[in-house]
Amino acid sequence: MKNLKGKTALITGGNSGIGYAAAKQLKENGAQVIITGRRKEAVEKATTELDVTGFIADQSSLADIEALATAVAGHFGNIDILLVNEGVTKFSLIEHMPEAVFDEVMNINFKGAYFTLSKFIPILNENASVILLSSTGAHISPAQAAVYGASKAALNAVMKIAALELSGRKIRVNAVSPGPVATEIMGKIGLSQSLEEHMISTIPLSRFGKAEEVAKLIAFLSSDEASFITGSEYLIDGGQCI
């Protein structure tokens, strides 16, 4: 299927996990794909494997975001698909949350996502599709996830307002909220067997999701097949939020 042929897509955090899977899916669907990431080696490896264009950019840095928007506009002109995917997951009890960790999560997950959208609005084509990667963390209430959940809930609020603000240009803005997905981030948060079993017990379908499953939903929302969908959040969570 080449339903994205002729479209240019930018994916932040596209060097691993859901972002990588989305880059692969969009390219297979015919899109010209650009990925970004903070880790130079990882971005270079992903661009080689996927045969896409890569830029090094830190989503927590406004200067990096502005430089990225300028570089993309200079090399590619306007874009048709923007997937704001880069994010971090850090946990702490509210009582013990260090300010530095609070700032890291909010600066990447919310502030960075907000300004990525903001700075790329001028180079979005009419009828473009914007997808913000949110999380079931905005809806469920696990202990120690207050800041992470707040960052994603804030992102969902921005999504709805952006959908209204950009409707005059026929730009669609939606959010995709995965539940637990089997990616390398699980290792980064120190997933033990007992924690994995507990997380699976909260999912009616009794398994983690796959990055490829989320990527297929992203590809659908990126396409003209979703041309009447905007301001919506799509849960892909195996029933976790039921």
C-alpha positions, 0 to 999 in steps of 0.5 A: 500500500502506497497511500502516503506517496508524495507526502513528507513526514517528520518523526521526532524520536524516530531512532527507536521504539514506536518512532522507529516502527512508525518511520518504517511503516510510513516509508513502506506506505510511500512517504518521504521520512525524516527522523530526529533523536538526541543520540547521534549514534542511534540516529545514524544507525536508524537512518541507515537501516531505514534509508531515511533522513536524520537530524540530531535534535533535543526536544527539550531544547527550544534552540534545537527545535527552532534549528530543526524547523529551519533545517527541515524547511531548507532541505524539504520545504513544507511537510505533510505529516508531523509525529511528535513522539519523543518522550521520557518515562520517569517515576517517583512518589510525589513526596520524593520527586526531585525538581530535576526529574520533574523538569526533565519529564515536563521539558521533553514530554510537554514543553518540548512537544508543545514547541515542536508543534508550535515551530512546525505549524508554519511549514505544515501543508494544508491538509497536513496531519499532526499526531501527538504521541500521548499515553494511557498514563493520562487516564489511569493513575499508577503510583509514582506516575504523577508527573508523567501522567500530568505531562501526557494529560497536558499534551491531550489538552493542547491537541484539542485546542490545536485541532480547532486553531488549525482547522481553517487550514484543514490540518488535522491534529490527533493523539495516539495513546498506547498502553504498555508497549514492548520497546527498549524503554521498558528496560530503561525503567527497570522492568522486573518480572514481577512488575511486568506481570503486574502490568500485564494483569491490568490489560484485559488482552493480557499482553504488551502491545507491539510498536508495529501495532501502534505504527499502523494506527499512526499510518492510518491517521496520517493518511487521507483515509482519516480526512474527517478525523481531528481533535480525537485521542485514540487509545491502543491499550489492549483495554487497559483504560476500560 
